Amino acid sequence: DCPDLYRRDGGPYQDSYGADWGDNDLRFALLGAVAAYLALPETGLRWTPDILHLNDWQAGLAAAYHAYGPVRRAKVISTVHNLSFAGDFASDRVSSWGLPSHAFGINGIEYYGRASFLKAGLYFADHVTTVSPTYAREIQSAPVGCGFEGLLSSRQDRLSGIINGIDDNTWNPQSDGELPANYSAKDLSGKAKNKAVLQERFGLHMEPKTPLFAMVSRLTWQKGVDTLIAAAPSWLEAGAQMAIIGSGDSGLETALKRLSHAFPGRMGFVQGYDESLAHLLEAVADMYVMPSRFE
């Protein structure tokens, strides 16, 4: 709990005007430092983790703290979702992170003259995982490797791609408590009821037989959202409907808002994330758009 770093208006990474927080390095360095500390045996907790699992740049510096710490017991796994975000900061910021000076080097957190949280996760992890076997292969060469391809290629024996999946209990439409009506493959009547609720919430025409495209995603060009936006008008003009939940790149958010205004009753966009609405959307979609340019 550190109100000075975390209790503020805006989002996790940016202020309410869309500008990155100027102290993001300190904010996420502290997150990593605490994670590394909790992986030590002398914390006084009743348990000590066997695995310190990091996701993307935001947690990457925990691997460096763990590596330079007094005791290394836990194994470190670093999972990469998107190499395009290196979490890199000016080298003169390193001294404020509490790492030894020699941490800033090619065999450490240095990344093209800057200090990268993601590089720390990739370099110091015992194993690196990513979102699919295909992406694991592609990131070992340019341009998909985003400058990390040499490091990842040298660690290919410790690099695995694991296909994304879902919890089939939490997202099972037969028992999902987030849905207005449950249904099964043998009885789809509940799905029709859910579709009516979704169309109302997204401001779509109440057309039960109209094919509905759906997507829940972080909005970034790396996922091919721009390609979806380019294709959407032809689908909507042909009579389909679209329902999208997401946030991210402001330009993509604006483009989706314009689509919803250009095609009222056919296109609905909810900016941000709503867990209940995401369950409804996934349970109703006739065609689900999986955003992934590289996977």
C-alpha positions as CSV (number, residue, x, y, z in Angstrom):
1,D,0.0,0.0,0.0
2,C,1.7,3.2,-1.2
3,P,-0.8,6.0,-1.8
4,D,1.8,8.4,-3.1
5,L,2.6,6.1,-6.0
6,Y,-0.8,4.4,-6.7
7,R,-3.7,6.3,-5.3
8,R,-4.4,8.8,-8.1
9,D,-6.9,9.5,-10.9
10,G,-6.5,7.9,-14.3
11,G,-5.4,4.4,-15.0
12,P,-2.6,2.0,-14.1
13,Y,-0.2,3.5,-16.7
14,Q,-1.5,6.9,-17.7
15,D,-3.2,9.9,-16.2
16,S,-6.7,11.0,-17.0
17,Y,-5.4,12.8,-20.1
18,G,-3.8,9.7,-21.6
19,A,-0.2,10.7,-20.7
20,D,2.2,8.1,-19.1
21,W,2.8,8.7,-15.4
22,G,6.3,10.3,-15.1
23,D,7.2,7.9,-12.3
24,N,6.0,4.7,-13.9
25,D,9.5,3.3,-13.4
26,L,9.3,3.7,-9.6
27,R,5.7,2.5,-9.4
28,F,6.5,-0.8,-11.2
29,A,9.9,-1.1,-9.6
30,L,8.3,-1.2,-6.2
31,L,5.8,-3.8,-7.5
32,G,8.7,-6.0,-8.6
33,A,10.7,-5.4,-5.4
34,V,7.8,-6.5,-3.2
35,A,7.2,-9.6,-5.4
36,A,10.8,-10.6,-5.1
37,Y,10.8,-10.0,-1.4
38,L,7.8,-12.2,-0.9
39,A,9.7,-15.0,-2.7
40,L,12.4,-15.0,0.0
41,P,12.2,-17.5,2.9
42,E,12.8,-14.9,5.6
43,T,9.6,-12.9,5.1
44,G,8.0,-14.3,8.2
45,L,5.1,-15.7,6.1
46,R,3.9,-19.2,6.8
47,W,4.7,-20.2,3.3
48,T,7.4,-19.6,0.7
49,P,6.5,-19.7,-3.0
50,D,8.2,-22.3,-5.2
51,I,7.6,-20.2,-8.3
52,L,7.7,-16.4,-8.9
53,H,5.6,-15.9,-12.0
54,L,6.0,-12.6,-13.9
55,N,3.8,-11.2,-16.7
56,D,5.2,-8.7,-19.2
57,W,7.4,-5.7,-18.5
58,Q,5.3,-4.5,-15.5
59,A,6.6,-7.3,-13.3
60,G,9.9,-7.9,-15.1
61,L,12.2,-6.1,-12.7
62,A,11.2,-8.6,-10.0
63,A,13.5,-11.1,-11.8
64,A,16.5,-8.8,-11.4
65,Y,15.7,-8.1,-7.7
66,H,15.5,-11.9,-7.2
67,A,18.7,-12.6,-9.0
68,Y,20.7,-10.0,-7.0
69,G,19.0,-10.8,-3.7
70,P,20.6,-12.6,-0.8
71,V,18.9,-16.0,-1.4
72,R,17.5,-17.6,-4.5
73,R,15.0,-20.3,-3.7
74,A,12.0,-19.8,-6.0
75,K,12.2,-20.5,-9.7
76,V,11.3,-17.6,-11.9
77,I,9.0,-17.9,-14.9
78,S,8.5,-14.9,-17.2
79,T,5.5,-14.9,-19.5
80,V,5.5,-12.6,-22.5
81,H,2.2,-11.4,-24.0
82,N,3.5,-8.6,-26.2
83,L,7.2,-7.8,-26.8
84,S,6.4,-4.5,-28.3
85,F,6.2,-3.0,-24.8
86,A,9.7,-3.2,-23.3
87,G,9.1,-1.1,-20.3
88,D,12.3,0.8,-21.0
89,F,13.5,3.9,-19.1
90,A,16.5,6.2,-19.2
91,S,19.6,4.7,-17.8
92,D,20.0,7.4,-15.2
93,R,16.9,6.1,-13.5
94,V,18.5,2.8,-12.5
95,S,20.2,4.2,-9.4
96,S,16.8,4.9,-7.9
97,W,15.6,1.3,-8.2
98,G,18.0,-0.2,-5.6
99,L,19.8,-2.5,-8.0
100,P,23.6,-2.8,-8.1
101,S,25.3,-0.6,-10.8
102,H,26.5,-3.7,-12.8
103,A,22.9,-4.7,-13.3
104,F,22.9,-2.1,-16.2
105,G,24.8,-4.1,-18.8
106,I,24.3,-6.4,-21.7
107,N,24.2,-9.3,-19.2
108,G,21.5,-7.6,-17.3
109,I,18.8,-5.0,-17.9
110,E,20.4,-2.8,-20.6
111,Y,18.4,-2.6,-23.8
112,Y,19.8,-0.4,-26.6
113,G,21.2,2.1,-24.1
114,R,18.1,2.2,-21.9
115,A,17.0,0.1,-18.9
116,S,14.3,-2.4,-19.7
117,F,12.0,-4.1,-17.2
118,L,11.1,-6.7,-19.8
119,K,14.8,-7.4,-20.5
120,A,15.2,-8.2,-16.8
121,G,12.3,-10.7,-17.0
122,L,13.7,-12.4,-20.1
123,Y,17.3,-12.5,-19.0
124,F,17.0,-13.5,-15.4
125,A,14.0,-15.9,-15.6
126,D,14.6,-19.7,-15.3
127,H,12.1,-20.2,-18.0
128,V,10.2,-17.9,-20.5
129,T,6.7,-18.7,-21.7
130,T,4.6,-17.0,-24.3
131,V,1.1,-17.2,-25.7
132,S,1.5,-19.8,-28.5
133,P,4.2,-22.1,-30.0
134,T,4.0,-20.0,-33.2
135,Y,4.7,-16.7,-31.4
136,A,7.6,-18.5,-29.5
137,R,9.2,-19.2,-32.8
138,E,8.5,-15.9,-34.4
139,I,10.0,-13.8,-31.5
140,Q,13.4,-15.4,-32.1
141,S,13.9,-13.4,-35.2
142,A,13.2,-9.8,-36.4
143,P,11.0,-8.0,-36.7
144,V,8.7,-9.8,-34.3
145,G,11.4,-10.1,-31.7
146,C,11.4,-6.3,-31.2
147,G,15.1,-6.2,-30.5
148,F,15.0,-9.2,-28.1
149,E,15.4,-11.8,-30.8
150,G,19.1,-12.5,-30.0
151,L,18.5,-13.0,-26.3
152,L,15.4,-15.2,-27.0
153,S,17.2,-17.3,-29.6
154,S,20.0,-17.9,-27.2
155,R,17.5,-19.1,-24.6
156,Q,15.4,-21.2,-26.9
157,D,15.9,-24.3,-24.7
158,R,14.2,-22.3,-21.9
159,L,11.4,-20.8,-24.1
160,S,7.9,-22.4,-24.5
161,G,4.8,-21.3,-26.2
162,I,1.5,-22.2,-24.4
163,I,-1.8,-21.7,-26.3
164,N,-4.2,-19.4,-24.5
165,G,-7.2,-21.1,-22.9
166,I,-10.1,-20.5,-20.7
167,D,-11.5,-21.9,-17.4
168,D,-14.2,-24.1,-18.8
169,N,-16.0,-24.0,-15.4
170,T,-16.1,-20.2,-15.0
171,W,-17.1,-19.7,-18.7
172,N,-19.4,-22.7,-19.1
173,P,-22.8,-21.3,-20.4
174,Q,-24.6,-24.1,-18.7
175,S,-23.6,-22.8,-15.2
176,D,-22.2,-19.3,-15.7
177,G,-23.8,-17.1,-13.0
178,E,-23.0,-14.0,-15.0
179,L,-25.5,-14.8,-17.7
180,P,-29.2,-13.9,-17.6
181,A,-30.1,-17.4,-18.9
182,N,-28.0,-20.5,-19.1
183,Y,-28.0,-22.9,-22.1
184,S,-26.4,-26.0,-23.4
185,A,-25.6,-27.5,-26.8
186,K,-28.9,-29.5,-26.5
187,D,-31.0,-26.5,-25.6
188,L,-30.0,-23.2,-27.1
189,S,-33.2,-21.3,-26.0
190,G,-31.2,-19.5,-23.3
191,K,-28.7,-18.2,-25.8
192,A,-31.5,-16.4,-27.7
193,K,-32.5,-14.7,-24.4
194,N,-29.0,-13.7,-23.7
195,K,-28.7,-12.2,-27.2
196,A,-31.7,-10.1,-26.7
197,V,-30.2,-8.7,-23.5
198,L,-26.9,-8.0,-25.2
199,Q,-28.5,-6.2,-28.1
200,E,-30.3,-4.0,-25.7
201,R,-27.2,-3.2,-23.7
202,F,-25.2,-2.4,-26.8
203,G,-28.0,-0.4,-28.4
204,L,-28.3,-2.9,-31.3
205,H,-31.5,-3.6,-33.2
206,M,-33.5,-6.5,-31.7
207,E,-32.9,-8.9,-34.5
208,P,-32.6,-12.5,-33.2
209,K,-31.4,-14.0,-36.4
210,T,-28.8,-11.4,-37.4
211,P,-25.2,-12.8,-37.2
212,L,-23.4,-11.1,-34.4
213,F,-19.6,-10.6,-34.4
214,A,-18.0,-10.0,-31.0
215,M,-14.6,-9.1,-29.5
216,V,-13.1,-8.5,-26.1
217,S,-9.6,-7.1,-26.3
218,R,-6.9,-4.7,-25.4
219,L,-6.9,-2.3,-28.4
220,T,-3.5,-2.2,-30.0
221,W,-2.3,-2.5,-33.6
222,Q,-0.1,-5.5,-32.6
223,K,-3.3,-7.5,-32.2
224,G,-4.6,-6.5,-35.6
225,V,-7.5,-4.4,-34.3
226,D,-6.8,-1.9,-37.1
227,T,-7.4,-4.7,-39.6
228,L,-10.7,-5.5,-38.0
229,I,-11.7,-1.8,-38.1
230,A,-10.9,-1.7,-41.8
231,A,-13.0,-4.8,-42.5
232,A,-16.0,-4.0,-40.3
233,P,-17.9,-1.6,-42.6
234,S,-18.3,-4.3,-45.2
235,W,-19.7,-6.7,-42.6
236,L,-22.1,-4.1,-41.2
237,E,-23.3,-3.0,-44.6
238,A,-24.0,-6.6,-45.4
239,G,-26.4,-6.7,-42.4
240,A,-24.3,-8.1,-39.6
241,Q,-24.0,-6.7,-36.1
242,M,-20.8,-6.1,-34.0
243,A,-20.3,-5.8,-30.2
244,I,-16.9,-4.9,-28.9
245,I,-15.4,-4.3,-25.5
246,G,-12.0,-2.9,-25.1
247,S,-9.6,-0.1,-24.3
248,G,-6.0,0.9,-25.2
249,D,-4.7,2.9,-28.2
250,S,-6.7,6.2,-28.3
251,G,-6.7,6.2,-32.1
252,L,-8.3,2.8,-32.2
253,E,-10.8,3.7,-29.5
254,T,-11.8,6.8,-31.6
255,A,-12.1,4.7,-34.7
256,L,-14.5,2.2,-33.0
257,K,-16.6,5.1,-31.6
258,R,-16.9,6.5,-35.1
259,L,-18.0,3.1,-36.4
260,S,-20.7,2.9,-33.8
261,H,-21.9,6.3,-34.7
262,A,-21.8,5.5,-38.4
263,F,-23.7,2.3,-38.0
264,P,-26.3,2.9,-35.2
265,G,-28.2,-0.3,-34.3
266,R,-25.5,-2.4,-36.0
267,M,-22.3,-1.6,-34.2
268,G,-21.9,-1.2,-30.4
269,F,-18.7,-0.3,-28.6
270,V,-18.1,-0.3,-24.8
271,Q,-14.8,1.4,-23.8
272,G,-13.0,-0.2,-20.9
273,Y,-13.8,-3.6,-19.4
274,D,-16.8,-5.1,-17.7
275,E,-16.5,-8.6,-16.4
276,S,-20.3,-9.4,-16.5
277,L,-20.6,-7.9,-20.0
278,A,-17.6,-9.9,-21.2
279,H,-19.3,-13.1,-20.1
280,L,-22.5,-12.1,-21.9
281,L,-20.7,-11.2,-25.1
282,E,-18.7,-14.5,-25.3
283,A,-21.8,-16.5,-24.6
284,V,-23.9,-14.8,-27.2
285,A,-21.5,-14.3,-30.2
286,D,-22.3,-16.1,-33.4
287,M,-18.7,-15.4,-34.5
288,Y,-16.0,-14.4,-32.1
289,V,-13.1,-12.3,-33.4
290,M,-9.8,-13.4,-31.8
291,P,-7.5,-10.4,-32.0
292,S,-4.0,-11.7,-32.8
293,R,-1.7,-10.6,-35.5
294,F,1.3,-12.7,-34.5
295,E,-0.2,-15.8,-32.9
